[in-house]
Amino acid sequence: MGHTSRANPSRPLKFALTAALLIAATVATACQPAPTPGRDPVIVVAGTFSPGFANEVIANRLRKDGYNTTVFQLPTLGTQDIRATAQSLCKKIDAVRSSTGAAKVDLVGHSQGGLVARDCIKNYGGKTKVDKLVMLGAPNYGTALANLATAVTLGTCVNLTACKQMAVGSTYLNSLNAGPDVISPVKYVSIYSALDEVVFPTGNAALKDGATNVKVQSQCPVRTVGHLGLIADGTVYSGVADALANRAITLSCLAV
């Protein structure tokens, strides 16, 4: 007696879902305005454990404002040596410059992404290829959270090289912060939140030597934004938009 084949009822659903996702992606791409001529392309540099798609909120805001925008997901999701990641970012900058014909790019670095961008600029030739660096909650002078992780894991910092490097007083940060914080002619902006639960103390996100530092709550006292929220918050984005447009940073406190 022959076997009767049974149709897989989930297969049509999978096809329909795949088709819907493809259509949605196509429509979203088609709806993006063309980049505004004369603007530097922007590379959004993701943070630790942050997949590329998690940064699409801010990337799409930038695209809608006329910026050719690419997301750079950190290799190994940011667990490897930050110096190696910085070299990979510099290669990405070269690729974007080549594909767009732009002389320079702007960088928006979230969390570890800010350190990666600074390292690329300072040590791997990025200073001639980057116009502006806007950092969001970057642990520029380290975070005590990494020191705590190092202490409770008997010095291993959960076996993540980048974790040890982001500890307050680490050899890596001492080297990165040796000399001026600002590498001319790049313009540096650091936007951070007093409610950041990852970078602690929160003031360690600020830079010296001519950088523009903006604590969200200094302009918007009741604005609640944590570390992860920095890449999705409308008020924070208003500051990013000002920085990229070379305007004085005036946060829009009611932005969504």
Secondary structure, 3 states (H helix, E strand, C coil): CCCCCCCCCHHHHHHHHHHHHHHHHHHHHHHCCCCCCCCCCEEEECCCCCCHHHHHHHHHHHHHCCCCEEEECCHHHHCCCHHHHHHHHHHHHHHHHHHHCCCCEEEEEECHHHHHHHHHHHHCCHHHCEEEEEEECCCCCCEHHHHHHHHHCCCCCCCCHHHHHCECCCHHHHHHCCCCCCCCCCEEEEEECCCCCCCCCHHHHCCCCCCEEEEHHHHCCCCCCCCHHHHCCHHHHHHHHHHHCCCCCCCCCCCC
